[in-house]
Amino acid sequence: MAFKFNRSSKEPMSDINVTPFVDVMLVLLIIFMVTAPLLTVGVQVDLPESSADSLPEEAEPLTLSINSKGEIFIQESKVEYEKIIAKVLAVSKNRTDTRIYVRGDKTINYGRVLEIMGLLSGSGFTKVALISEPYKER
């Protein structure tokens, strides 16, 4: 019993093999899904936990971070205590209604975080909030 094929085996194949393309795209998708959450804020801060609900986000807020050494960062750039208000005003384009999130490491003094929040509030910023980790059941 002989099988007869419609084309000869010496004829070039004109179909596109998309399997390698799909494999590469799936790998890239996984890489982007894993790295995207890591790109939010670059300053390493160990946040305290809270059972409060998270706030809805309309626009990208301005983040002020205080790490475990007491160093202050606006977004990812380090700033001196005396220059906080000038830098925040420059970044927010002199708008005092800009939403500012304060991220304080849980190992630093609570008074230091409140001192910076008071400095921001005293300078006319009306939307200053603390950031914490969601509470985890132990």
Steps between C-alpha positions, in 0.01 A plus 500: 500500500659822389403847612514776252569857618386804304839674505846366462742496792745725316257793483571779754249548782323837469319497839624716787583313819361721781573266791844652585349849475222410744753343740712815504196725552379290796843517664509880453149531642601306813815711543299825479234369739766413759702823468213753476414501875867552586517826304266702726737650758874443523570596864505197731267569794359237736143631545285436808176304460150651522146366470374824337353486150720614214432834333380516140769635269403753235843631407861420583562642851821658624677256734722615787691209659697479824725193519631322810805732516276809512591610149223682312419434134257674265403228252848342464727801551654572840429842648619686812245587771543875447423471127189278519241774445692666216544166320138393554375835368729468198386145422131583555528822292401717802166321539416448868209267415742231374448162666811412705554152643744467789667160529681460832703192592348326802833499686540881512355731764130575445566861600736542202224398258250734670757782495531470120122469457456813716759684292307414183162592653639823644624597154146486362484147358149369569519142372771331709449130583694213658572179309499161676501132410163318507447314829582127478343244731766320702 
